[in-house]
Amino acid sequence: QVQLVESGGGLVQPGGSLRLSCAASGSIFSISAMGWYRQAPGKQRDLVAAIITGGSTDYADSVKGRFTISRDNAKNTMYLQMNSLKPEDTAVYYCNANIRTAPLSKEYAYWGQGTQVTVSS
């Protein structure tokens, strides 16, 4: 019953900005790590950025200095602020979250449906 929904994708020109959101809902006890992945046509799905509850973050080298990941724990929502976008950023962006549905249960990885980001002039 856990669901992740991404939003905020679209078409932008090189150098533009977008802000992606990922809202988690359902039977959620806790969320530890959350992350954004992206997949371009014909390529594998790669990690873009990750964040844990304590606030530590990690970024792919290709987006460091341009993207910022954040989360609102009270709203179970994660964001990805993308600035100085490049054509090579074009991909479907997926939200991932490790979620525990009960205190003694295992964490499972959940995925959103993806949102398209296209950077083109």
Order of alpha helices (4+ residues) and beta strands (2+ residues): beta-beta-beta-beta-beta-beta-beta-beta-beta-beta-beta
